[in-house]
């Protein structure tokens, strides 16, 4: 799966629209992840995962930041997220299925806040991008 | 049998009451074919699916979307027996249509996105969780009779 030139344009475009709100999107993504897929909470036993949690907000900001980094280096996502990829492989070892779940929740958040901008074409590009990020983060698992 | 809390049933029926079945169905199937183009393999008789615009404007896609989501309504009317409701449809999808059940999960996820875009802030995390559970149950029921 390869990101075409128009995929890259679509992804950059939607993230430009999201702008500075991306941190909130990250927090809401996690909130929806924990509500919809409770098994994902098993990776955060040390967290207060209740709605509005400061820890969830902070972690959402981290996740959002990584996505933005990937967008800013969309021609070399593997390079941009190399250290994060190492971290997930060696330390975090989040089962690969969960990246799809996170991607689904991020798409829902974008749909909620940017419905008009999430055309079918942009939806497709964003879904591909999120898959690509997940693939990079699990690339060194074995 | 799946257990639904009173809150879940409320979230399902209140959202469903506001869904335009024809529009949302068409949107969901169109997005399925656009976002996951390999799903087009089941629709070689649908004519022009060569671009997102072609897919979105295709009358057969539109009609099929309406059919699929109308059928979804049967699950909502029979929340306490979704497996029974879809028993024949499950056999059909296995024996005649030869659809990999993974496609039911893909369509379910797409439908959630369509609902989110339609209801925006009203599509709360609790709402999403309930509806994600429902589409999962429907997908499971549709694959239940596979052999």
HADDOCK unambig.tbl for C-alpha pairs under 7 A between the chains (distance, minus, plus):
assign (segid A and resid 32 and name CA) (segid B and resid 125 and name CA) 5.08 0.50 0.50
assign (segid A and resid 35 and name CA) (segid B and resid 125 and name CA) 6.23 0.50 0.50
assign (segid A and resid 35 and name CA) (segid B and resid 126 and name CA) 6.67 0.50 0.50
assign (segid A and resid 35 and name CA) (segid B and resid 129 and name CA) 6.01 0.50 0.50
assign (segid A and resid 36 and name CA) (segid B and resid 128 and name CA) 6.62 0.50 0.50
assign (segid A and resid 36 and name CA) (segid B and resid 129 and name CA) 4.02 0.50 0.50
assign (segid A and resid 36 and name CA) (segid B and resid 132 and name CA) 6.94 0.50 0.50
assign (segid A and resid 107 and name CA) (segid B and resid 113 and name CA) 6.91 0.50 0.50
assign (segid A and resid 108 and name CA) (segid B and resid 113 and name CA) 5.42 0.50 0.50
assign (segid A and resid 108 and name CA) (segid B and resid 116 and name CA) 5.91 0.50 0.50
assign (segid A and resid 111 and name CA) (segid B and resid 113 and name CA) 6.27 0.50 0.50
assign (segid A and resid 111 and name CA) (segid B and resid 116 and name CA) 5.53 0.50 0.50
assign (segid A and resid 111 and name CA) (segid B and resid 117 and name CA) 4.48 0.50 0.50
assign (segid A and resid 111 and name CA) (segid B and resid 120 and name CA) 6.93 0.50 0.50
assign (segid A and resid 112 and name CA) (segid B and resid 116 and name CA) 5.19 0.50 0.50
assign (segid A and resid 112 and name CA) (segid B and resid 117 and name CA) 5.16 0.50 0.50
assign (segid A and resid 112 and name CA) (segid B and resid 120 and name CA) 3.95 0.50 0.50
assign (segid A and resid 112 and name CA) (segid B and resid 121 and name CA) 5.91 0.50 0.50
assign (segid A and resid 113 and name CA) (segid B and resid 120 and name CA) 6.43 0.50 0.50
assign (segid A and resid 115 and name CA) (segid B and resid 117 and name CA) 4.64 0.50 0.50
assign (segid A and resid 120 and name CA) (segid B and resid 31 and name CA) 5.69 0.50 0.50
assign (segid A and resid 120 and name CA) (segid B and resid 34 and name CA) 6.71 0.50 0.50
assign (segid A and resid 121 and name CA) (segid B and resid 52 and name CA) 6.61 0.50 0.50
assign (segid A and resid 123 and name CA) (segid B and resid 35 and name CA) 6.83 0.50 0.50
assign (segid A and resid 124 and name CA) (segid B and resid 34 and name CA) 6.68 0.50 0.50
assign (segid A and resid 124 and name CA) (segid B and resid 35 and name CA) 4.26 0.50 0.50
